[in-house]
Amino acid sequence: METTNFKIVSTNSKIDWTGRKVTGAHNGTIGIKEGNFILNDGKVNGGNIIIDTTSIEILDVTDPATNAQFAGHLASDDFFSIEKFPTAIFDILSVKEVSNHSYYLEGNLTIKDITHIVGFEAQVAHNGNTIYLSGKLVIDRTKYDIKFRSGNFFTNLGDTLIYNDFDLDFNITAEAAFSGQSKN
């Protein structure tokens, strides 16, 4: 069995986030610090993604002062506590092939030092020494102690309510770091 480790190319990878509220939505990007995928005989078998929470950007708020205030709020303890927790981590625990080039990845997602198992479908394209992985992960923020304006924890929020689920749409590029024979 040939095992190949693919290292994530942070500069060629991105995550788009979307958070929704009663009156609309906000969106932006967040960077990937590092990570890798392990392929056995050309099929994804494991890996991890380390997300740089300090890199969160808001794209839909164009006024600089409002954008800075919003970014500060996302960085605060109401949301991601980025001073205490500058990274979030997804460790792949299991991989099931759904169809050719499509996989269901399940693993531990750690945000703010709180870990839960999550799963999602990802598409993988393999081109020589490079792989491209894309997919969408929907996260219930309240499981990670992000309860600000959640209807599960606060009443009478009216149109200030923020929905619990947020989306991470990712497009990741990874390049082969090394390959070798494995007896496993």
C-alpha positions in Angstrom: 0.0 0.0 0.0 1.4 3.4 -1.0 1.0 6.1 1.6 1.4 9.8 0.6 1.3 12.8 2.9 -0.1 15.9 1.3 0.8 19.2 3.1 -1.8 22.0 2.9 -0.6 25.0 0.9 -2.1 27.8 3.0 -1.6 30.5 0.4 -3.7 28.5 -2.1 -6.4 27.4 0.3 -9.3 29.3 1.8 -12.4 29.0 3.9 -15.5 31.2 3.3 -17.8 31.5 6.3 -21.4 32.6 6.5 -23.4 33.4 9.6 -27.1 34.1 9.5 -29.5 36.2 11.6 -33.2 37.0 11.4 -32.5 40.2 9.3 -29.9 38.7 6.9 -26.4 37.2 6.9 -22.8 38.1 7.2 -19.9 36.5 5.3 -16.2 36.5 5.1 -13.0 34.4 5.0 -10.8 32.7 7.5 -7.3 31.3 6.8 -5.8 27.9 7.2 -2.6 27.9 9.2 -1.4 24.4 8.3 -2.5 20.8 8.0 -2.2 17.7 5.9 -4.1 14.9 4.2 -2.9 11.3 4.1 -3.8 9.2 1.0 -3.4 5.4 0.8 -3.4 4.2 -2.7 -4.8 7.5 -3.9 -7.7 7.6 -1.5 -8.0 10.0 1.5 -7.4 8.1 4.7 -6.7 10.8 7.4 -5.3 14.2 8.2 -6.0 17.5 9.9 -6.7 21.1 9.3 -5.5 23.9 11.6 -7.6 27.1 11.1 -6.1 30.5 12.0 -8.9 32.2 13.9 -6.9 35.4 14.1 -7.2 35.8 10.3 -11.0 36.1 10.3 -12.2 38.8 7.9 -15.7 40.2 7.2 -16.4 40.8 3.5 -20.0 42.1 3.5 -19.4 45.1 5.8 -17.7 47.8 3.8 -17.6 50.7 6.2 -14.1 50.5 7.8 -15.2 51.6 11.3 -18.2 49.2 11.4 -16.0 46.4 10.0 -13.4 46.9 12.6 -16.0 47.0 15.4 -17.6 43.7 14.1 -14.2 42.0 13.7 -13.4 43.0 17.3 -16.7 41.5 18.4 -16.0 38.2 16.6 -12.5 38.1 18.2 -14.1 38.7 21.7 -15.3 36.1 24.2 -18.8 36.5 22.8 -17.6 34.6 19.8 -14.2 33.0 19.1 -11.9 34.3 22.0 -9.0 34.5 19.6 -6.5 35.8 22.1 -7.0 32.7 24.2 -7.7 30.3 21.2 -5.8 31.5 18.1 -6.6 28.2 16.3 -9.4 25.8 15.7 -8.5 22.2 14.7 -10.3 19.5 12.6 -8.7 16.0 13.1 -10.0 13.4 10.6 -11.0 10.2 12.5 -12.7 8.3 9.7 -13.2 8.5 5.9 -15.9 6.7 3.9 -15.8 6.8 0.1 -19.3 7.9 -1.1 -18.4 7.7 -4.8 -15.4 8.2 -7.0 -13.7 11.5 -5.8 -16.4 12.0 -3.0 -15.8 11.2 0.6 -17.6 11.6 3.9 -15.1 12.9 6.5 -15.8 12.6 10.2 -13.6 13.9 12.9 -13.0 16.0 16.0 -13.6 19.7 15.6 -12.0 21.7 18.4 -13.1 25.4 18.8 -12.3 27.3 22.1 -10.8 24.1 23.5 -14.2 22.3 23.2 -14.3 19.2 20.9 -17.2 17.6 19.2 -17.4 15.0 16.4 -18.6 16.5 13.1 -19.0 15.1 9.6 -19.4 16.4 6.1 -19.0 15.4 2.4 -15.9 16.5 0.5 -14.9 16.3 -3.1 -11.3 15.4 -3.9 -9.5 16.0 -7.2 -6.1 14.4 -7.6 -3.7 15.8 -10.1 -0.1 14.4 -9.9 1.5 15.7 -6.7 -1.4 18.0 -5.9 -4.9 17.4 -4.4 -7.8 19.8 -4.2 -10.4 19.2 -1.5 -13.7 21.1 -1.3 -16.8 20.8 0.8 -19.1 22.5 3.3 -19.2 22.0 7.0 -22.2 23.3 9.0 -21.4 24.0 12.6 -23.7 24.6 15.6 -21.8 27.4 17.3 -23.6 26.9 20.7 -21.8 23.5 21.1 -18.6 25.5 21.3 -19.7 28.1 23.9 -20.6 30.7 21.3 -24.0 31.6 22.7 -24.3 35.3 21.8 -27.9 36.1 20.8 -28.8 32.5 20.5 -32.5 31.7 20.8 -31.5 28.6 22.8 -30.1 30.7 25.6 -31.8 34.1 25.4 -35.4 35.2 25.1 -37.1 38.2 23.5 -34.3 38.7 21.0 -36.8 39.6 18.2 -34.9 40.6 15.0 -31.5 40.6 16.8 -31.5 36.8 17.0 -28.5 35.1 15.4 -29.0 31.5 14.2 -26.9 28.8 15.8 -25.6 27.2 12.6 -22.9 28.8 10.6 -21.3 27.5 7.4 -17.7 26.9 6.4 -17.1 26.4 2.7 -13.6 25.4 2.0 -11.3 25.0 -1.0 -8.0 23.4 0.0 -4.9 22.7 -2.1 -2.3 20.3 -0.8 0.9 19.1 -2.3 2.7 15.8 -1.8 5.3 16.1 1.0 6.8 12.6 0.7 5.7 9.1 -0.3 6.8 5.7 0.8 5.7 2.1 1.2 3.7 1.1 4.2 2.9 -2.4 5.3 -0.4 -1.4 7.0 
